[in-house]
Amino acid sequence: MIKAYSIRVRGIVQGVGFRPFIYQLAHKLGIAGSVINDTAGVLIQAEAGDAALEEFIRRIASDAPPLSHVSSVEKTETPPAGIAGFTIGKSAEAAERAVFYSPDVALCADCLREFMDPSDRRYRYPFITCINCGPRFSIVSDIPYDRANTTMASFPMCPECAAEYSDSRDRRFHTQPTACRRCGPGLALLDAGGNVLADEPGLIASMTVDMLRAGKIGALKGLGGFHLAVDALNESAVAELRRRKKRPFKPFALMAGSIGIVESFLEVSPEERKLLLSKESPAVLLKEKKKHVAGNVSPGLTWQGMMLPYTPFQHLLFSLAPEMVLVMTSGNLSEEPIAYRDGDAFDRLGPFADFFVTYNREIIAQNDDSVMFVELGRPLFVRRSRGYVPAPFASRNTPTKILAVGGDLKNAFALARKDFVIVSQYLGDMADAMSHAAFRSAVSHFTKIFDASPGVVVSDMHPGYLTTSFADEIAGAELERIKVQHHHAHITSVLEERGIDGPVIGIAFDGTGYGTDGTLWGSEFLVAGRKGFTRAAHFGEFPLPGGESAIRDVWKIGLSLLYRAYGRDFPVMEHDAAGAVLLDALDRGINAPLTCSIGRVFDGIAAILGISRTVSSEAEAAMLLEESAARGNSMDVGLVLPWSQGPCRVVDTMTLVRRVVEMMQAGVPADDIAAWFHRAISVTTAALVREIRNETGLSAAALSGGVFHNRILLRQIYELLTRDGFEVLVPEKVPVNDGCISLGQVAVARAILAQDR
């Protein structure tokens, strides 16, 4: 008996070869009908016998293309129309816009093989792609995902490419970015003045290799923006890049041509190897096993951020110089967003790039490299961007569209509607005017693409955040406005990721977050659910002299901790006239807001131990303190710090400071003191969480906040709590730093809205 169904498929089903897959599956099973893209996903009209239709529907999800993700398949029976054959129809508008498309992904093995084959017509063509690889997110201007809605619209296909595009047996069947050297984008090598030096890919690559080997700095346009590249084995070239980029310390990402080169000088576990070779191709933080690259690539650190080539041109470079290792860092001045438009790139990168490799296909959405590390046997994010955005998170039903703007540092905003949440790419720090402009542009782009003009706008509570001001501005009098405490958002991001309500014992350790009492929090033990939280404990407060200036001049935090512990007469850390002025200000309480931030405690202890005095980038002092601790041996001396009792316990941070000073006076090496310090924080945390469990009966603990990028602290606290029988929840889909804040804001807003209704 012939039946007919209208079948709606939702998920990542555009730009991933889904229509060709349905077309081929339908022909294989004898299904008549059609398939189209529309603004709600993929719509199929199917007619066949009952058994064939059921098999067809089953295999839509089970056999879907590698880059796709099917979130739902819904069928509605319709009257049979006697259709003959199966076709791919023209895209259409649906009643709603709720479609997802693929992130940018690495070049696939099939395309790489053709790219390297001199007999192939796409030999060394730097924009080779197929249905399984290449640009998606960065080139889409609108949905449905058709060539006309991408930046390939201005490149009409030649007859050969059009024939492949129309051939259901071809790997490029309905591949929207497909092209060749006859009809597609072109590459160009230019000097810093914009003069064209070469336009043939092989010559461009060989000249680029020669210039990099000669110590030149190149600006190379990738999938989501420009990289600044330099020979990572050339210490003077790396130093010059640091000078021009105004980046004295922050580690540079690296790229090597093969996994073999990576494994020759870095430790690579099976999990790390899998990440490096994945289609997402993130930068992965790997432990150095022997010196190979210049020491100033990651000064003072034994971890290197490593990538493998993921674009055709990158593969071409390393095919000409297999032994080469390059710095491949974001094309920007420190703290600015990545440059991704040619004109802007020449203006901004011209002062410190000696040459440019660019192409004439526009990038719509800037997209930094994602950064990950493996700890606790699982991959964790430092930065979630290229390769992962805009993949949606399944979520609970949201009757009202929500825009959560995130925080001002490491910003990523989120949109929630119906049963999904989209978290944006990494957008940087909002204090930079360019980053803030990029944030506004990305909000507008995502709102259009995902039809998510909000009914509710959510932000942090911090009155000084630019994201808070932006939320106030767009909400006006029309939209519902919600503010969420920073550390509550950290913990609820974990709840949202896991699909649970809580309550849990949340440990939120970071640099700064605006507290409900108006002080700067950052060492929070919360009993938290989606709707609210109780502050159960925190570390003791101390002054932050000079306010935000102390975040860079960490010696000020060291002096403040010593002043709090001893008064003006402390026995270590000699100070100059500037220190005396600072102590006078502390005496008078001038410009010294109180904080309990554990991140600032790390900074202060690094200063007291002589590891850091000033820093040029966030977490620099803490990273060096962690390196010191990794070299040291912890002593089991008074590890559990005392705390006060009451509704909110307060850990005596000054006991910690005094014990560090006593060890210094006893001649204990700084590395051993650093190791003791980490262990004391971990053991005290575990003891506090046990006490909170005894009081509340809760046995799940959620960890969040940028301090948990510290591997030693994360591992120790996780192991201690697990040993004590806790279920320990750690973010895996979003970063543990402020890149998770918007997801937590969505969780809180949804709970508040549900309660109101």
Phi, psi and omega in degrees: 000129181280132175237164177223140178227145163263122188242122178258124178245126180243157179130204174276091188229013175234139182080015184231014180079026185286317179297314175301321177299313179297317179302311182292321179295318179298316179296322181295323185261002179074035179269134173261152177141216184202163174222139177222156162275142167216185187284000176249356179139234177238135180240127183240135168252123187226134176229134178182183172293158185304312183296317180296319179296317180296320177295319178301311182295320179298317186280347175303317180272318188288330185248017186300155182301156187301323183276354184273164170215112182272116179268332177200149173231115183242132181242143175229124182288139180228162178293134175300142182246005179068035182291142175247134178078177181224134185228159168262118183268175178288147179295157186214166172273137174255178180294338179224165174246106182210050183252152177241152176227168192285150165295166169293136181228165186289156175304134182276167183295323180295315179292323178297319179298315177296320182300325182266001184263112182300339181273352181275144183290345176256022177306122178058024175276116193286004178237024176298137180200169174210191185292345185255005185202171171097197186284142173221285184307318187287345185246358185273125177259338180195171174243159003292163185283092174231160182305323181297339180257022176232172178281008170271359184301329183274008180239085179299140182289141173286168182304321181293315179294321179296324178294318177296317181301329184265356185266113184295344180269354187267146179294343180255017177300116180058035172274109189296321181275007186298145182190175173215182185293342178283327190232354188255188178300159178237156181259152177213143173253126183231153172277179185296341178271000179090009179277133182287125179259330180196153177224011176256127189306316181298317179292319178302314182296316182293321177293322178297314178301315181299316181292321178295319178296333179276004177091009179283158178254125181249145172254111187248123182281120180256206182293315187246009181154186183272142166258151165260124186241143176205156179296116184287348178268355184258100187298321181290325178292319177296319178298321179293321176298318178299318181296313183290323183277352182058052183225080187294327189237314192312128184300148175265144172284152181241158171223131175238158188282342184208158177295331178297317177298317179301313183289346179287337181224358177234147175283131183228112177280167177303322180292320179292321178299317180299319178296313181302321185268001184287163178295336178284330174050056178285168165284133183241131179281119186235146181280133178287133175253339171205156181289133178219306179276168180302142183297335182274007171293316177223076190299126177080000184242154178250014177248137178238136174273114190240137173236159168254159180302140179228354174247158179303316183295322176299317177299321180296316178305310186284340174291332179275339181216075188298335183274352187292143169235128183246143159291130176228085184254158182304138180280085180198165166279153183311130178080347178279162175288160179296138176282135182222353174252139188303310182301314178296320182296318180294323178294314188274324184262346180307319181296341180226015170247133179278336178204163182232139166244117185222178180212165189260026169256130184286146170261125179276312185242116176298152190199098177293162173295139172287150179233132184222163171216160179250124176210152183059025179074018184217152177284136181229148183272140160261320178216127181253114183206248184306136179094340185236334181259133017251043178302132184277158170258130173296141185212180176281163182297132179242102184293334180244135179292134185240133167249118175251120191273354178076205180247185183273341179254141178050046190294138164213124179268173181221145172242134177234133173203149183050239186246032178216159173231134173250122174259130186290173172292164174299130183239359174092199185259129190287349178295336177278129185298322180293320178296320180294322176295320178296322177299312180299317180296317181293321177300315180297316181297311181295320181299320179290309185301316186259013175048056189234042173302119195283151168260343180225135177240129186238141178216177170291163177282343188299119184290341182266357181290137175293329177293326176296316178297319178298316179297318177299318184297311185279337179288316182054220179262356189269322190257149176291140187238126180232139175241139186235132177298140190305310186282332172298319178296322176304312184287320181289340173297325177290319178297317180296317179300321183271352180071033180238162181264337189084195004284158175228167168272113182259131175248110183245104181248120178205194183277312183201141171205139183287123183270165180292343178264006179086358177265173182267110179273174177164011177218058197264134169247107186245141164266105196229137165238189181292322187282332184187182182208161171239134178279109186268334181191161171197166175283159185294150181280155174208159182286147174252088189292133183081005179062229185293341179298334180291339180294329175267320178268078188291345175300331178295322179291320176302313178298321181296316178297317179293320178299318181294326183277327189233353193078203184285344187259074180257152193271354181228174175063079177298149182226158183259198181298323178297324177294321179296320178297320180297318180295323176299319179295322178294321177303322186266354181068032183269128176047055181219071179298149180278143175219156172238019187300126177289330175298319178289330175296317176303315179300314183294319179293322176300321178292316181299321181281357179080015181278323179218143173246311173230158180231155179252351180211159183300140174068010180300311181297318181294323179295319179290326176294321177296317177300318178299316180296325180295333178276342189264177177238126182282140175258144182272063184243107175053051186290322182277116180280147180286156173220156179280155176264160180145182179302327176230109181289148179233117179287137181281091181297332182289332172299320176300312182297315183295324178292323175299315180296317180300320178293322177298317180294332179276001177082016178291133180301147182302323180298320179290323177295318178299320178295318178298316181303311179301315182294323180295318177299316183294312183293320178295318178302311181298320180294320178296317181296323176298317180295321178295323176297317180300329182277324189253339185080005181280139182235013175247133180236131179250132181252132176204164182112147187300335179299335181282006164287346174289110186297321183297311182295314180301312183295315183295312181294318178301312183293319180296315181290320178298318178298330179275007175089012179277147164274116186256121183256123180236135180299135178237340182261342177226163178294156176282343180279200186290355172296348179264350191302317184295325178295320176294323177297321177299315182299316180292315181299317180297319179295320179295317180296319179296321179294317180297324182280000000 
